[in-house]
Amino acid sequence: MGRSEELFQEAVTLMPGGVNSPVRAFGSVGMTPRFIASAEGAYLTDVDGKRYLDYVGSWGPMILGHAHPVVLEKVAEACRKGLSFGAATEAEVDMARLIHQMVPSVEMMRMVNSGTEAVMSAIRAARGFTGRDKIVKFEGCYHGHTDAMLVKAGSGVMTAGVPDSSGVPKGATQDTLLAAYNDLAGVEQLFDKYGKEIAAVILEPVGANMGVVLPEKGFLERLRRLCTDNGSLLIFDEVITGFRLARGGAQEYFGITADLVTYGKIIGGGMPVGAYGGRREIMEVVSPVGSVYQAGTLSGNPVAMAAGLAQLGYLNEHPEVYARLEELGERLFGGMEEMLEERKLPFRVNHIGSLGSLFFTSEPVRDYTSAKTADTALFKEYFRHMLEAGIYLAPSQFEAIFLSAAHTDENIDFTLDVIRDFLKSA
Ligand code: KE4
């Protein structure tokens, strides 16, 4: 028995599913999760010494690759000054200034400790600012595990085939209105019925938690207009797309300004960091200035800020990283598309920049319902084939491939060879 198996046997007696986040349990692929000992660049090494080419990147944060020297150096420097003060620090001002510089529409922001906390707080700020209760979300979009968002969520909730979570009281979701991604008619009906009661519309500007699903032409623009016309706020959940799709994230990529935006992952450089922010007049409803309470012992923690500042600062000073991510994405996802075309295989590849998903379905994947047509049994075989070849993918059809600046053309070509090998028998 390998070390991962040994550890997993004990882990399941101490933590639900043996993990601290459900999707890590490899449940939908029916395998023992690999316990990771270390990581560097585009590679993970597990506790049995096996090395994997990593396409999860800790679910998005590791856009520069693992253990980037610039990030490690700044974190080590910060650690030597003490780990947490529970007081204002210069690093938090530096971080807020940098985010504002990279995304000017974020005039004011608050650091928190996770994407979930960022979304929970942004929703409370939106409700506090508008005095309204209803929130529109989209099936298959995952916004963390705050009660109000655990309705037809994506990611691990979708993977588990549990569209809703137990333990969430009706009262917590009675004001959550659901629409299908890319279904403008459905959203317009909600506004017709609830318009002046809708505090906000929240969405992933690119869905990445039902697999990758792109916004169709006009979708984001229409949502922007509907929110403006009804006095509702548009919230972009950019926990994944933020600082990945472009230096200014999806707002820059699509040229659409949201009223509030949530961040996580990349802005922490691998440390637990989230943030929410946007128009100053909205953020000034947040305590201690306004009446919306939100707080956090480790929010803006100096070590986490050091990691985030190092990674974001590098991205800000090296815009060529984004061109490289586009190249890598085109090479990998374009290569997949060519392969499917050659072999006349009906599968689908959705991709944008360094994000993408191979769906084992012949249907165009444009929302939660079409994503659910994917053959998860075939995905399970694909995942196992890739892992055995030393390629570490997200253990679910309803997640994304995350490329990093540490991936090379050779990594991509090797990956395409392994996929080609799998598709021979698919
Ligand atoms: P966290 O609370 O996990 O930091 O962020 C929640 C969140 C919010 N919004 C979006 C768009 C997200 O993708 C996430 C978290 N993403 C998942 C991956 N699909 C995290 C992986 C996990 O749950 O372990």
Residues whose N, C-alpha, C, O or C-beta is under 5 A from the ligand:
A	BS01	KE4	S21 V23 W59 S114 G115 T116 Y142 H143 G144 S155 E204 A208 N209 D237 V239 I240 G264
